[in-house]
Amino acid sequence: MDLAGHGKSSHRPLGSSGDGSIIAFEVMRVIDHFGLHQSGLNLMGHSMGGGISIMISGAFPKIVRKCLTFDAPAMFPRYGLQEQLH
């Protein structure tokens, strides 16, 4: 998918949000439009696309069969919960 402001698509209007959750829901609109979720999704993403794939997998786990990411941005705390509690 050519996301807003990437590739040949137009940039978002000034003042609008383009954070990861908004992009994930835009991707889900395309998935719903074409009925791609009916057989289970295999998602693959690089960099920001990897982060979006992780968000979709976490938000809609029942429709995602596999998720492969590489060079995805860190979306989770650097240290585990145990280290944060001590």
C-alpha positions in Angstrom: 0.0 0.0 0.0 1.2 3.5 -0.8 0.6 5.3 2.5 -0.2 9.0 2.6 2.9 11.1 2.1 5.0 8.0 1.0 5.6 6.9 -2.6 3.4 8.8 -5.0 0.4 9.5 -2.8 -0.4 13.0 -1.5 0.6 14.2 1.9 -2.0 14.4 4.7 -3.8 17.7 5.2 -2.1 20.1 7.5 -3.1 19.5 11.1 -4.3 15.9 10.5 -2.7 13.0 12.4 -0.6 10.3 10.8 0.5 8.3 13.8 0.8 4.5 13.7 -2.7 3.7 15.0 -4.3 5.9 12.3 -2.3 4.2 9.6 -3.2 0.8 11.0 -6.9 1.6 10.8 -6.4 2.9 7.2 -4.8 -0.4 6.3 -7.7 -2.3 7.9 -10.1 -0.3 5.8 -8.4 -1.6 2.7 -8.3 -5.1 4.1 -12.1 -4.9 4.8 -12.9 -3.3 1.5 -11.4 -6.2 -0.4 -12.4 -8.9 2.0 -8.8 -10.0 2.6 -9.4 -11.0 6.2 -11.8 -13.9 5.4 -9.0 -16.4 4.8 -6.6 -15.1 7.4 -4.0 -12.5 6.8 -0.3 -13.0 6.4 1.3 -9.7 7.1 4.9 -8.6 6.3 6.4 -5.2 6.8 9.7 -3.4 6.9 10.5 -0.5 9.1 7.3 1.6 9.7 5.3 -1.1 7.8 6.6 -3.7 10.3 5.3 -1.5 13.2 1.9 -1.2 11.5 1.8 -5.0 11.0 2.5 -5.5 14.7 -0.3 -3.1 15.6 -2.8 -4.8 13.3 -1.7 -8.2 14.7 -2.2 -7.0 18.3 -5.5 -5.3 17.6 -7.0 -8.0 15.4 -5.4 -11.3 16.4 -8.3 -13.4 15.2 -7.8 -12.4 11.5 -4.0 -12.6 11.4 -2.3 -16.0 10.7 1.3 -14.8 10.4 3.2 -11.6 11.0 6.8 -11.1 9.7 8.6 -7.9 10.4 12.2 -6.7 10.0 13.8 -3.5 11.1 10.5 -2.5 12.8 10.8 0.4 15.2 10.8 -0.4 18.9 7.2 -0.2 20.0 7.7 -1.7 23.4 9.6 -0.7 26.6 13.3 -1.3 26.4 13.3 -3.3 29.6 10.9 -6.0 30.6 8.3 -5.4 33.3 10.4 -7.2 35.9 13.3 -4.8 35.5 10.9 -1.8 35.7 9.4 -3.0 39.0 12.8 -3.2 40.7 
